[in-house]
Amino acid sequence: MMKPTKAQTIDRIQRAVDAIPALMSMPRFSQEFTKWHRNTRIAIAHTFGEDSQHIRTFDSIEYRPGIVINGIPNQPFQEAYLGGLGYANAILESMIEEIEEYCQDDVQPQTVNGQASVDKPIASNGVFVVHGRDEAAKHTLARYLGDLGLEPVILQERPSQGRTIIEKFEEYAETVGFAVVLGTPDDLGGLAEEPDNRQHRMRQNVVFELGYFTRALGRNKVCVLLKDVGIERPSDYDGVIYIPMDDGDGWKLALGRELRAAGFTIDLNRL
């Protein structure tokens, strides 16, 4: 998946601004408003990050009166709705100005291992943690990424906001610049005709997300940590280097090198 250019990012938010005049002339909280609000929030999250001040500011915009009393006239509701849209318009225009002023110019993509890649530095410090049932391994990895100044993105810890799991996954997956896959021996499987020859393997969701990020980010921005070197590996992924997640700290140095090679600013002396 190609990262949007500076011009594409500006255009994405500008479209949200351009839609506001039409929303002001529609009934309050129409389907068009609901769609606009959701799409705009997604655009801001993809641009600045789900945990950014920009998202918090957008979420804080009120479109209803602060105090609602039975029998209150319709006018305060309409004024609050229009006022909220007016404030949203100002906030979004400020975001566009921020991007124009402070974001780097467009960077031409280059090819690494046959995959499109954006030159250093990468835009997001988010690292998606793909995991199975091994909670200890998940927390160890998340703590390590945090110590490096990176933001571990763990899907189950993020708000769902009424979305399906795949919708939630797709949205957060687009906010990261790297994915670390924890290959832990959570399941057993094998050929149906050989029921006694089963082998430990990763969970189904882990294999699915490994394939997703390999295509979305490129192989150079995906790393697999194996908790058990004897675990069954996806056959289509053979030939790619796996990093054993041993009890020592060797895996930390190896992962740190992969992160730095992918474009993150990593001080290996901190490892």
C-alpha positions as CSV (number, residue, x, y, z in Angstrom):
1,M,0.0,0.0,0.0
2,M,1.5,3.3,-1.1
3,K,1.5,6.1,1.5
4,P,-0.5,9.1,0.3
5,T,1.5,12.0,-1.0
6,K,1.3,15.4,0.6
7,A,-1.0,16.6,-2.1
8,Q,-3.3,13.6,-1.6
9,T,-3.4,14.2,2.1
10,I,-4.4,17.8,1.6
11,D,-7.0,16.8,-0.9
12,R,-8.5,14.2,1.4
13,I,-9.2,16.9,4.2
14,Q,-10.1,19.6,1.6
15,R,-13.0,17.3,0.4
16,A,-14.3,17.2,4.0
17,V,-14.2,21.0,4.1
18,D,-15.9,21.4,0.8
19,A,-18.8,19.2,2.0
20,I,-19.7,21.4,4.9
21,P,-21.8,24.1,3.1
22,A,-24.1,21.4,1.8
23,L,-24.4,19.8,5.2
24,M,-25.5,23.2,6.7
25,S,-28.5,23.2,4.4
26,M,-29.6,19.7,5.2
27,P,-31.7,18.5,8.2
28,R,-29.6,18.0,11.3
29,F,-27.8,14.7,11.7
30,S,-28.8,13.4,8.3
31,Q,-27.2,10.2,6.8
32,E,-24.9,12.5,4.8
33,F,-23.7,14.1,8.0
34,T,-23.1,10.7,9.6
35,K,-21.1,9.6,6.6
36,W,-19.1,12.8,6.5
37,H,-18.3,12.7,10.2
38,R,-17.0,9.1,10.0
39,N,-15.0,9.6,6.8
40,T,-13.5,12.9,8.1
41,R,-12.4,11.2,11.4
42,I,-10.8,8.4,9.4
43,A,-8.9,10.9,7.3
44,I,-7.6,12.7,10.3
45,A,-6.5,9.5,12.0
46,H,-4.7,8.3,8.9
47,T,-3.0,11.7,8.6
48,F,-2.0,12.5,12.2
49,G,-2.6,9.3,14.1
50,E,-5.5,7.8,16.2
51,D,-4.1,9.1,19.4
52,S,-3.2,12.6,18.1
53,Q,-4.4,15.9,19.5
54,H,-6.0,16.5,16.1
55,I,-8.4,13.5,16.7
56,R,-9.2,14.6,20.2
57,T,-10.0,18.1,19.0
58,F,-12.3,16.8,16.2
59,D,-14.0,14.4,18.7
60,S,-14.6,17.3,21.1
61,I,-16.7,19.3,18.6
62,E,-20.3,19.6,19.9
63,Y,-23.3,19.7,17.4
64,R,-26.0,19.8,20.1
65,P,-26.7,22.4,22.9
66,G,-24.8,21.8,26.1
67,I,-28.0,21.6,28.1
68,V,-31.1,19.9,26.8
69,I,-34.4,20.6,28.5
70,N,-37.8,19.2,27.5
71,G,-39.7,21.7,25.5
72,I,-36.6,23.7,24.4
73,P,-37.2,25.5,21.1
74,N,-35.8,24.1,17.9
75,Q,-33.6,27.2,17.2
76,P,-30.9,26.4,19.8
77,F,-30.5,22.9,18.3
78,Q,-30.1,24.3,14.8
79,E,-27.6,27.0,16.1
80,A,-25.5,24.4,17.9
81,Y,-25.5,22.1,14.8
82,L,-24.4,25.0,12.5
83,G,-21.9,26.2,15.1
84,G,-20.4,22.8,15.3
85,L,-20.0,22.6,11.5
86,G,-18.5,26.0,11.5
87,Y,-16.0,25.1,14.1
88,A,-15.2,21.8,12.3
89,N,-14.6,23.9,9.1
90,A,-12.0,26.1,10.9
91,I,-10.3,23.1,12.5
92,L,-10.0,21.3,9.2
93,E,-8.7,24.4,7.4
94,S,-6.1,24.7,10.2
95,M,-5.0,21.1,9.6
96,I,-4.5,21.8,5.9
97,E,-2.4,24.8,6.7
98,E,-0.3,22.7,9.1
99,I,0.3,20.1,6.5
100,E,1.3,22.7,3.9
101,E,3.6,24.4,6.3
102,Y,5.3,21.6,8.2
103,C,5.0,18.4,6.2
104,Q,7.9,17.4,3.8
105,D,7.4,17.6,0.1
106,D,6.4,14.4,-1.7
107,V,8.9,11.6,-1.8
108,Q,9.2,9.5,-4.8
109,P,8.9,5.7,-4.1
110,Q,11.8,3.4,-4.5
111,T,11.8,-0.4,-4.8
112,V,13.1,-2.7,-2.1
113,N,13.0,-6.5,-2.7
114,G,10.5,-5.9,-5.4
115,Q,8.1,-3.9,-3.2
116,A,7.3,-0.2,-3.3
117,S,8.8,1.6,-0.4
118,V,9.0,5.2,0.7
119,D,12.5,6.6,1.5
120,K,13.5,7.5,5.1
121,P,12.2,8.8,7.3
122,I,8.8,7.1,7.4
123,A,5.7,9.2,8.4
124,S,4.3,7.1,11.2
125,N,6.0,5.8,14.4
126,G,3.3,3.2,14.8
127,V,4.2,-0.5,14.8
128,F,1.3,-3.0,14.5
129,V,1.7,-6.0,16.9
130,V,0.2,-9.1,15.4
131,H,-0.3,-11.7,18.1
132,G,-2.0,-14.9,19.1
133,R,-2.7,-16.1,22.7
134,D,0.7,-15.6,24.2
135,E,0.0,-12.5,26.4
136,A,3.5,-12.5,27.9
137,A,5.2,-12.3,24.5
138,K,2.7,-9.6,23.4
139,H,3.4,-7.4,26.5
140,T,7.2,-8.0,26.2
141,L,7.2,-6.8,22.6
142,A,5.0,-3.9,23.3
143,R,7.1,-2.7,26.2
144,Y,10.3,-3.0,24.1
145,L,8.8,-1.0,21.2
146,G,7.7,1.7,23.7
147,D,11.2,1.8,25.1
148,L,12.4,2.6,21.6
149,G,10.0,5.6,21.4
150,L,7.7,3.7,19.0
151,E,3.9,3.3,19.4
152,P,2.8,-0.4,19.6
153,V,-0.6,-0.7,18.0
154,I,-2.5,-3.6,19.5
155,L,-5.9,-4.1,18.0
156,Q,-7.8,-5.4,21.0
157,E,-6.7,-2.3,23.1
158,R,-8.1,0.2,20.5
159,P,-11.7,1.4,20.6
160,S,-14.1,-0.4,18.3
161,Q,-16.7,2.4,17.9
162,G,-19.3,0.0,16.5
163,R,-17.1,-1.3,13.7
164,T,-16.7,-4.9,12.7
165,I,-13.3,-6.5,13.5
166,I,-12.2,-6.3,9.9
167,E,-13.2,-2.7,9.6
168,K,-11.3,-1.9,12.8
169,F,-8.3,-3.8,11.6
170,E,-8.2,-2.1,8.2
171,E,-8.4,1.3,9.7
172,Y,-5.6,0.9,12.3
173,A,-3.5,-1.1,9.8
174,E,-3.3,2.1,7.6
175,T,-1.8,4.1,10.5
176,V,1.4,2.1,10.9
177,G,4.7,2.0,9.2
178,F,5.8,-1.5,10.3
179,A,4.3,-4.8,11.5
180,V,5.8,-7.3,13.9
181,V,4.2,-10.7,13.8
182,L,4.5,-12.9,16.9
183,G,4.7,-16.5,15.8
184,T,3.7,-18.4,18.9
185,P,2.7,-22.1,19.1
186,D,-1.0,-21.5,19.9
187,D,-2.7,-24.1,17.7
188,L,-2.1,-27.7,16.4
189,G,-2.7,-28.7,12.9
190,G,-1.8,-31.0,10.1
191,L,-3.0,-33.1,7.2
192,A,-6.4,-34.7,7.6
193,E,-5.0,-38.1,6.5
194,E,-2.3,-37.9,9.2
195,P,-4.1,-37.0,12.4
196,D,-1.3,-38.2,14.6
197,N,1.3,-36.0,12.8
198,R,0.1,-32.7,14.0
199,Q,2.4,-29.7,14.5
200,H,2.3,-26.5,16.5
201,R,1.3,-23.5,14.3
202,M,0.3,-19.8,14.6
203,R,-3.4,-18.9,15.0
204,Q,-5.5,-18.3,11.9
205,N,-5.7,-14.6,12.5
206,V,-1.9,-14.3,12.8
207,V,-1.4,-16.0,9.4
208,F,-4.1,-13.8,7.8
209,E,-2.6,-10.6,9.2
210,L,1.0,-11.6,8.2
211,G,-0.2,-11.9,4.6
212,Y,-2.1,-8.6,4.8
213,F,0.8,-6.6,6.0
214,T,3.2,-8.3,3.6
215,R,1.1,-7.0,0.7
216,A,0.2,-3.6,2.3
217,L,3.6,-2.6,3.6
218,G,6.1,-4.7,1.7
219,R,8.2,-7.6,3.0
220,N,10.9,-5.1,4.2
221,K,8.5,-3.6,6.7
222,V,7.2,-6.9,8.2
223,C,9.2,-9.0,10.7
224,V,8.3,-12.3,12.2
225,L,9.4,-13.3,15.7
226,L,9.2,-17.0,16.4
227,K,8.7,-18.0,20.0
228,D,9.3,-21.6,19.0
229,V,11.7,-22.4,16.1
230,G,9.9,-25.7,15.6
231,I,6.6,-24.1,14.8
232,E,5.0,-24.7,11.4
233,R,5.6,-21.8,9.1
234,P,3.3,-20.6,6.2
235,S,4.6,-22.4,3.1
236,D,4.2,-19.3,0.8
237,Y,6.5,-17.3,3.2
238,D,9.4,-19.8,3.1
239,G,12.8,-18.3,2.4
240,V,12.1,-15.2,4.5
241,I,14.3,-14.7,7.6
242,Y,12.5,-15.3,10.9
243,I,13.9,-14.0,14.2
244,P,13.9,-16.5,17.1
245,M,12.4,-14.8,20.2
246,D,14.6,-16.5,22.7
247,D,14.8,-15.8,26.4
248,G,17.8,-13.6,25.9
249,D,18.0,-10.2,24.3
250,G,19.4,-11.2,20.9
251,W,16.0,-10.8,19.2
252,K,15.8,-7.2,20.4
253,L,19.0,-6.3,18.5
254,A,17.9,-8.1,15.4
255,L,14.5,-6.5,15.4
256,G,16.0,-3.0,16.1
257,R,18.2,-3.4,13.0
258,E,15.1,-4.3,10.9
259,L,13.2,-1.3,12.2
260,R,16.1,1.0,11.5
261,A,16.5,-0.4,8.0
262,A,12.8,0.2,7.4
263,G,13.2,3.9,8.2
264,F,12.7,4.3,11.9
265,T,15.1,6.4,13.9
266,I,16.5,3.7,16.3
267,D,19.5,4.2,18.6
268,L,20.9,0.6,18.8
269,N,23.0,1.7,21.8
270,R,19.8,1.7,23.9
271,L,19.2,-2.0,23.2
